[in-house]
Amino acid sequence: MTYGEYYYRIKYAINLQDGKWITNKPTMTVPKQMSKEEALIYYNTKFCEYWKEVKKS
């Protein structure tokens, strides 16, 4: 998981319930930010896996 994906999960875990902001923080640790090269490899792998699943259905 990248830092951006972690941030996205935290941001959208916040909800307004009965006039109060409630959040369920993920129990995972905050990942370190990747270099550009590491991110390119990570997302390329992630997209390849995604398209393999799409082609199966």
RABELLIN-V962700 format. One record per pair of residues at least 24 apart in sequence whose C-alpha atoms are under 10 Angstrom apart, sorted by sequence separation. I is the first residue (numbers start at 1). J is the second residue. D is the distance in Angstrom with one decimal. If there is no record, write none. Layout:
I,J,D
I,J,D
//
This chain:
6,30,6.9
7,31,9.7
6,31,7.5
5,31,9.4
3,30,6.9
4,31,9.1
2,30,8.8
3,31,5.4
4,32,9.9
1,30,9.2
2,31,6.2
3,32,6.3
4,33,8.3
1,31,7.0
2,32,7.5
3,33,5.5
4,34,9.8
1,32,9.5
2,33,6.8
3,34,7.8
1,33,9.9
2,34,7.2
2,39,8.0
2,42,8.6
1,42,8.8
2,43,9.4
1,43,10.0
//
